[in-house]
Amino acid sequence: MDSVPTAIALVYGLIIIVGVFGNAWVVLSVVRSRRPRSKTSPASPSDRLRSYIAVLAVVDLTALMVLLVRTLYIVFPELRLDNVSCRAVFLLDHTVKLGSLTCLSCISVERYITIRKPFCSSIRKRFIQLTPVIAICALTVFSAALLLEMNNVVVTSDGLNCMQSTKKKMWMEISGQVVAASFIAQLMMITNNYSQIVRHVRRKFSKRKARVVAHSRQHESLVSEPRYMREMTSAILRVLLFHVVCWLPFCALRLVPIGDSISQLSASIRMFGNFKDYSLVSIGVFFAHILTYVSATGDWIFYAVMNRDLRNLIRLTTERRKRSTLSQQCSPSPLHKSLRQQVTSSLRFFQSIQSYRSSGAGCSFDDSTYGHSLVIQQGHGGESPKSSIFSNDFVPSPKISAISKYRTSLLNNDEVAV
């Protein structure tokens, strides 16, 4: 086995190991952390995001299985191919790539609507509910175009590789352009959504800075960008850069092919023309091809490992906005303050009653009042067993005596009032 096929097989193997481990961990984590939800209550943004991430992990696992098939054909160069195997690999490979981009587009739309809030609440709710339906319909149309383009894939004369036939019909060319347009359109959607999020956050900061400068008369350079805002924009820009780097070369070569690059990129299983052509075009096609699998390997890092940090930053932004809104509300009126003080004093009185009841006196409010009246009767010459017990065995504390005296005075006032 030559050195180039061995190196490519090792790179493929590393991508497969990292990707399978990470995506399997994501799927198991989402299934294990699934929370019960009633049928009437709508799903929260975090629940929807977890669902998208789980679907993305499954799709990426399927893409890595396709890469495993390519690796087996490299490790065992004597394996032969036919038209059926070439078309099956082509269809499965492009379907999972389109599915991966569709999931990424749905996640970007979800985050854009959650952060940017471009519509009213009812329209946002309806749009979020229709997003997966629209994505499934679009993926169905693109898959139909792939089925038409699949007929153009044939095996080479030696049976060691696959290629696209040079004898193309009109409907095959149209289907190929539709597939290429679907890739580039979804990448443009992802780029636009994340760019709009970053622009929205920065515009919010610019307005806040202008408001602070206008009210406090500080110099504009003294107002710095908050840390949470910097971290949010940097996290979103990292995700955007990762997607552009991984998908733009593939989409560009699909849309504007150079020579036979479209055949090598979409149909070839053993790259470099079965490791015979090492031109610059072939090298560029190889990197565009392998970067799509790097995306399948790295999605779980950006959307599962780093998703917690981004979710905390978004929640922190929402809490800051709520606190800012509450701080701008007017202060309570004097009438509200006086009513609050009266209610507080009344609650303190009832608290003292409750503490007395739970103390070691061993009797209720009525019993303590009755016992106190017996003590008064004893002072006038009357004596009873209960009064002697109360006076001899129980010595009330100064605090309880004061409470009892206060209550006796209240009873006397009631008697006078009657």
C-alpha positions as CSV (number, residue, x, y, z in Angstrom):
1,M,0.0,0.0,0.0
2,D,1.4,3.4,-1.0
3,S,2.1,6.2,1.5
4,V,-0.6,8.6,0.2
5,P,-3.5,6.0,0.5
6,T,-2.1,5.0,3.9
7,A,-2.1,8.7,5.1
8,I,-5.6,9.3,3.8
9,A,-6.9,6.2,5.5
10,L,-5.3,7.3,8.8
11,V,-6.9,10.8,8.5
12,Y,-10.3,9.2,7.7
13,G,-9.9,6.8,10.7
14,L,-9.2,9.7,13.0
15,I,-12.2,11.7,11.8
16,I,-14.4,8.6,12.2
17,I,-13.3,7.9,15.7
18,V,-13.7,11.4,17.0
19,G,-17.0,11.9,15.2
20,V,-18.6,8.6,16.3
21,F,-17.5,9.1,19.9
22,G,-18.8,12.7,20.1
23,N,-22.0,12.2,18.2
24,A,-22.9,9.1,20.1
25,W,-22.3,10.9,23.4
26,V,-24.6,13.7,22.2
27,V,-27.4,11.3,21.3
28,L,-27.2,9.4,24.6
29,S,-27.0,12.6,26.6
30,V,-30.2,14.0,24.9
31,V,-32.1,10.8,25.4
32,R,-31.0,10.5,29.0
33,S,-31.8,14.2,29.8
34,R,-35.2,14.1,28.1
35,R,-37.8,15.7,30.3
36,P,-41.5,14.7,30.4
37,R,-43.7,17.3,28.8
38,S,-47.5,17.5,28.6
39,K,-49.2,17.6,25.2
40,T,-50.8,21.0,25.8
41,S,-47.6,22.8,26.9
42,P,-45.4,24.1,24.0
43,A,-41.8,23.1,23.8
44,S,-39.3,25.7,25.1
45,P,-36.4,27.0,22.9
46,S,-33.9,24.8,24.8
47,D,-36.1,21.7,24.2
48,R,-36.3,22.5,20.5
49,L,-32.6,23.1,20.3
50,R,-31.8,19.8,21.9
51,S,-34.1,18.0,19.4
52,Y,-32.3,19.7,16.5
53,I,-28.9,18.8,18.0
54,A,-29.9,15.2,18.5
55,V,-31.1,14.9,14.9
56,L,-27.9,16.6,13.7
57,A,-25.9,14.0,15.6
58,V,-27.7,11.1,14.0
59,V,-27.2,12.6,10.6
60,D,-23.5,13.2,11.2
61,L,-23.2,9.6,12.4
62,T,-24.6,8.4,9.1
63,A,-22.2,10.6,7.2
64,L,-19.3,9.1,9.1
65,M,-20.6,5.6,8.2
66,V,-20.3,6.7,4.5
67,L,-16.8,7.8,5.2
68,L,-16.1,4.4,6.8
69,V,-17.2,2.7,3.5
70,R,-14.7,5.0,1.6
71,T,-12.0,4.0,4.1
72,L,-12.6,0.3,3.5
73,Y,-12.3,0.8,-0.2
74,I,-8.9,2.5,0.4
75,V,-7.6,-0.1,2.8
76,F,-8.6,-2.9,0.5
77,P,-7.6,-1.7,-3.0
78,E,-8.6,-5.0,-4.6
79,L,-12.3,-4.4,-3.8
80,R,-14.3,-3.9,-7.0
81,L,-17.2,-1.5,-7.6
82,D,-20.2,-1.6,-9.9
83,N,-22.9,0.9,-10.9
84,V,-25.2,-0.1,-8.0
85,S,-22.6,0.4,-5.3
86,C,-21.4,3.7,-6.9
87,R,-24.9,5.1,-7.0
88,A,-25.8,3.9,-3.5
89,V,-22.7,5.6,-2.0
90,F,-23.5,8.8,-4.0
91,L,-27.1,9.0,-2.9
92,L,-26.4,8.3,0.7
93,D,-23.5,10.6,0.9
94,H,-25.3,13.6,-0.7
95,T,-28.5,12.9,1.3
96,V,-26.8,13.0,4.7
97,K,-24.8,16.1,3.7
98,L,-28.0,17.9,2.7
99,G,-29.6,16.7,5.9
100,S,-26.7,18.0,7.9
101,L,-26.9,21.4,6.3
102,T,-30.7,21.4,6.7
103,C,-30.4,20.8,10.5
104,L,-27.8,23.6,10.7
105,S,-30.1,25.9,8.9
106,C,-33.0,25.1,11.3
107,I,-30.7,25.8,14.3
108,S,-29.6,29.1,12.8
109,V,-33.3,30.1,12.1
110,E,-34.3,29.1,15.7
111,R,-31.5,31.2,17.2
112,Y,-32.2,34.1,15.0
113,I,-35.9,34.2,15.9
114,T,-35.1,33.7,19.6
115,I,-32.5,36.5,19.9
116,R,-33.5,38.9,17.2
117,K,-37.3,38.6,17.6
118,P,-38.2,40.0,14.2
119,F,-42.0,39.3,14.4
120,C,-44.7,39.5,17.1
121,S,-45.1,36.6,19.5
122,S,-47.9,34.9,17.6
123,I,-46.1,35.0,14.3
124,R,-42.9,33.8,15.9
125,K,-44.7,30.9,17.5
126,R,-46.2,29.9,14.2
127,F,-43.0,30.3,12.3
128,I,-41.1,28.2,14.8
129,Q,-43.7,25.4,14.5
130,L,-43.5,25.5,10.7
131,T,-39.7,25.5,10.5
132,P,-39.2,21.7,10.7
133,V,-42.1,21.1,8.3
134,I,-40.6,23.5,5.7
135,A,-37.2,21.9,6.2
136,I,-38.6,18.4,5.6
137,C,-40.4,19.5,2.4
138,A,-37.3,21.2,1.1
139,L,-35.2,18.1,1.9
140,T,-37.7,15.9,0.0
141,V,-37.5,18.1,-3.1
142,F,-33.7,18.1,-3.0
143,S,-33.6,14.3,-2.5
144,A,-35.8,13.9,-5.6
145,A,-33.2,15.9,-7.5
146,L,-30.5,13.7,-6.2
147,L,-32.4,10.6,-7.4
148,L,-32.4,12.1,-10.9
149,E,-28.7,13.0,-10.7
150,M,-27.8,9.6,-9.4
151,N,-28.4,8.0,-12.8
152,N,-25.5,9.9,-14.1
153,V,-23.0,8.1,-11.8
154,V,-21.3,5.1,-13.3
155,V,-18.3,2.8,-12.5
156,T,-15.0,3.2,-14.3
157,S,-13.8,0.8,-16.9
158,D,-11.4,-0.9,-14.5
159,G,-14.0,-1.2,-11.8
160,L,-11.9,0.5,-9.1
161,N,-13.6,3.9,-8.9
162,C,-16.7,5.8,-9.7
163,M,-17.3,8.8,-12.0
164,Q,-20.0,10.9,-13.6
165,S,-20.8,10.1,-17.1
166,T,-19.8,12.5,-19.8
167,K,-23.0,11.8,-21.7
168,K,-25.4,14.0,-19.7
169,K,-29.1,14.6,-20.6
170,M,-30.8,17.9,-20.0
171,W,-32.8,16.8,-17.0
172,M,-29.6,15.4,-15.4
173,E,-27.9,18.7,-15.7
174,I,-30.9,20.6,-14.3
175,S,-31.1,18.2,-11.4
176,G,-27.4,18.7,-10.7
177,Q,-27.8,22.5,-10.7
178,V,-30.7,22.2,-8.3
179,V,-28.7,20.1,-5.9
180,A,-25.8,22.6,-6.1
181,A,-28.2,25.5,-5.6
182,S,-29.7,23.8,-2.5
183,F,-26.2,23.5,-0.9
184,I,-25.2,27.1,-1.5
185,A,-28.7,28.4,-0.5
186,Q,-28.6,26.7,2.9
187,L,-25.1,27.9,3.5
188,M,-26.1,31.5,2.7
189,M,-29.0,31.1,5.0
190,I,-26.8,30.0,7.9
191,T,-24.3,32.8,7.2
192,N,-27.1,35.5,7.0
193,N,-28.8,34.4,10.2
194,Y,-25.7,34.4,12.3
195,S,-24.5,37.6,10.8
196,Q,-27.8,39.2,11.6
197,I,-27.5,38.0,15.2
198,V,-24.1,39.6,15.6
199,R,-25.3,42.8,14.0
200,H,-28.3,42.9,16.3
201,V,-26.2,42.5,19.4
202,R,-23.7,45.2,18.3
203,R,-26.4,47.6,17.4
204,K,-28.0,47.1,20.8
205,F,-24.7,48.0,22.4
206,S,-24.3,51.1,20.2
207,K,-27.7,52.4,21.3
208,R,-27.0,51.7,24.9
209,K,-23.6,53.4,24.7
210,A,-25.2,56.5,23.1
211,R,-27.8,56.6,25.8
212,V,-25.2,56.3,28.6
213,V,-23.1,59.0,27.1
214,A,-26.1,61.3,26.7
215,H,-27.3,60.9,30.3
216,S,-23.9,60.7,32.2
217,R,-22.0,63.1,29.9
218,Q,-19.1,60.6,29.7
219,H,-16.6,60.4,26.9
220,E,-17.7,57.7,24.4
221,S,-14.4,55.9,24.6
222,L,-14.9,55.3,28.3
223,V,-17.9,53.1,27.7
224,S,-16.6,49.6,27.0
225,E,-18.5,46.6,25.6
226,P,-19.7,44.3,28.4
227,R,-18.0,41.0,28.7
228,Y,-21.0,38.8,28.2
229,M,-21.7,40.6,24.9
230,R,-18.2,40.1,23.7
231,E,-18.3,36.4,24.6
232,M,-21.7,36.0,22.8
233,T,-20.5,37.6,19.6
234,S,-17.2,35.7,19.6
235,A,-19.0,32.3,20.2
236,I,-21.4,33.0,17.3
237,L,-18.6,34.1,15.0
238,R,-16.7,30.9,15.8
239,V,-19.7,28.8,14.7
240,L,-20.1,30.9,11.6
241,L,-16.5,30.7,10.6
242,F,-16.5,26.9,11.2
243,H,-19.4,26.4,8.9
244,V,-18.1,28.7,6.1
245,V,-14.7,27.0,6.1
246,C,-16.1,23.5,6.1
247,W,-18.9,24.0,3.5
248,L,-17.9,26.9,1.2
249,P,-15.3,25.0,-0.9
250,F,-17.7,22.1,-1.5
251,C,-20.6,24.3,-2.4
252,A,-18.5,26.5,-4.7
253,L,-17.1,23.5,-6.6
254,R,-20.6,22.0,-6.9
255,L,-22.0,25.2,-8.3
256,V,-19.0,26.2,-10.5
257,P,-17.0,23.1,-11.4
258,I,-13.4,23.3,-12.6
259,G,-12.6,20.6,-15.2
260,D,-13.7,17.2,-14.0
261,S,-13.7,18.4,-10.3
262,I,-17.5,17.8,-10.1
263,S,-16.9,14.1,-10.9
264,Q,-14.1,13.7,-8.4
265,L,-16.0,15.6,-5.7
266,S,-19.4,14.0,-5.9
267,A,-18.8,10.5,-7.5
268,S,-15.2,9.4,-6.8
269,I,-14.7,7.0,-3.9
270,R,-10.9,6.5,-4.2
271,M,-9.7,10.1,-4.4
272,F,-7.0,11.5,-6.7
273,G,-8.3,9.4,-9.6
274,N,-7.5,6.2,-7.8
275,F,-4.3,7.9,-6.5
276,K,-2.9,8.6,-9.9
277,D,-3.5,12.4,-10.4
278,Y,-2.0,14.7,-7.8
279,S,-2.6,18.0,-9.6
280,L,-3.7,21.2,-7.8
281,V,-7.3,20.7,-8.8
282,S,-7.3,17.2,-7.4
283,I,-5.7,18.5,-4.1
284,G,-8.3,21.2,-3.9
285,V,-11.1,18.7,-4.5
286,F,-9.7,16.4,-1.8
287,F,-9.7,19.2,0.8
288,A,-13.2,20.4,-0.2
289,H,-14.4,16.7,0.1
290,I,-12.8,16.0,3.5
291,L,-13.9,19.3,5.1
292,T,-17.5,18.2,4.9
293,Y,-16.6,15.2,7.1
294,V,-14.7,17.5,9.4
295,S,-18.0,19.4,9.8
296,A,-19.7,16.1,10.8
297,T,-17.0,15.5,13.3
298,G,-16.9,19.0,14.8
299,D,-20.6,19.8,15.0
300,W,-21.0,18.1,18.3
301,I,-18.3,20.3,19.8
302,F,-19.8,23.6,18.7
303,Y,-23.4,22.6,19.3
304,A,-23.2,20.4,22.4
305,V,-20.0,21.1,24.3
306,M,-19.9,24.9,23.6
307,N,-23.7,25.2,23.5
308,R,-24.0,25.4,27.2
309,D,-21.8,28.5,27.3
310,L,-23.7,30.2,24.5
311,R,-27.1,29.3,26.2
312,N,-25.9,30.8,29.5
313,L,-24.8,33.9,27.7
314,I,-28.2,34.3,26.0
315,R,-29.9,33.8,29.4
316,L,-27.7,36.3,31.0
317,T,-28.5,38.8,28.3
318,T,-32.3,38.2,28.9
319,E,-31.9,38.7,32.6
320,R,-29.9,41.9,32.2
321,R,-32.7,43.2,29.9
322,K,-35.3,42.3,32.5
323,R,-33.4,44.0,35.3
324,S,-32.9,47.1,33.2
325,T,-36.7,47.2,32.5
326,L,-37.5,46.8,36.2
327,S,-35.1,49.5,37.2
328,Q,-36.7,52.0,34.9
329,Q,-40.1,51.6,36.6
330,C,-41.3,54.5,38.8
331,S,-40.9,54.3,42.6
332,P,-43.9,53.6,44.9
333,S,-46.1,56.5,46.0
334,P,-46.2,57.7,49.7
335,L,-49.6,56.0,50.1
336,H,-48.1,52.7,49.1
337,K,-45.3,53.2,51.5
338,S,-47.6,53.9,54.4
339,L,-49.8,50.9,53.6
340,R,-46.7,48.7,53.4
341,Q,-45.6,49.9,56.8
342,Q,-49.0,49.2,58.4
343,V,-49.1,45.7,56.9
344,T,-45.6,45.0,58.1
345,S,-46.4,46.1,61.7
346,S,-49.6,43.9,61.6
347,L,-47.6,40.9,60.4
348,R,-45.1,41.5,63.2
349,F,-47.9,41.4,65.8
350,F,-49.3,38.1,64.4
351,Q,-45.8,36.7,64.3
352,S,-45.4,37.4,68.0
353,I,-48.7,35.6,68.7
354,Q,-47.5,32.6,66.7
355,S,-44.2,32.5,68.5
356,Y,-46.0,32.6,71.8
357,R,-48.2,29.8,70.8
358,S,-45.2,27.7,69.8
359,S,-43.4,28.5,73.0
360,G,-43.2,26.2,76.1
361,A,-46.3,27.8,77.9
362,G,-48.3,24.6,77.2
363,C,-51.6,26.4,76.7
364,S,-53.4,28.3,74.0
365,F,-54.4,31.9,73.8
366,D,-57.7,31.3,75.6
367,D,-56.1,29.1,78.2
368,S,-53.5,31.7,79.0
369,T,-56.1,34.4,79.3
370,Y,-58.3,32.3,81.5
371,G,-55.3,31.4,83.7
372,H,-54.5,35.1,84.0
373,S,-58.0,35.9,85.1
374,L,-57.7,33.2,87.7
375,V,-54.6,34.8,89.0
376,I,-56.6,38.1,89.2
377,Q,-59.4,36.3,91.1
378,Q,-56.8,34.9,93.5
379,G,-55.7,38.3,94.3
380,H,-59.4,39.1,95.3
381,G,-59.6,36.1,97.6
382,G,-60.8,33.4,95.1
383,E,-58.7,30.3,94.8
384,S,-58.9,27.2,92.6
385,P,-56.6,24.3,91.8
386,K,-55.9,25.6,88.3
387,S,-55.0,29.0,89.5
388,S,-52.6,27.5,92.1
389,I,-51.0,25.3,89.5
390,F,-50.5,28.1,87.1
391,S,-49.1,30.5,89.8
392,N,-46.8,28.0,91.4
393,D,-45.5,25.7,88.6
394,F,-45.2,28.1,85.7
395,V,-43.2,31.3,85.9
396,P,-43.8,33.3,82.7
397,S,-40.9,35.1,81.2
398,P,-40.9,38.9,80.9
399,K,-41.7,38.7,77.2
400,I,-44.7,36.4,77.7
401,S,-45.9,38.5,80.6
402,A,-45.8,41.5,78.4
403,I,-47.7,39.8,75.7
404,S,-50.3,38.5,78.2
405,K,-50.7,42.0,79.7
406,Y,-51.2,43.4,76.2
407,R,-53.8,40.8,75.4
408,T,-55.6,41.4,78.7
409,S,-55.7,45.1,78.0
410,L,-57.2,44.2,74.6
411,L,-59.9,42.0,76.2
412,N,-60.7,44.8,78.7
413,N,-61.1,47.3,75.9
414,D,-63.4,44.9,74.1
415,E,-65.5,44.5,77.2
416,V,-65.7,48.2,77.6
417,A,-66.7,48.6,74.0
418,V,-69.5,46.0,74.5
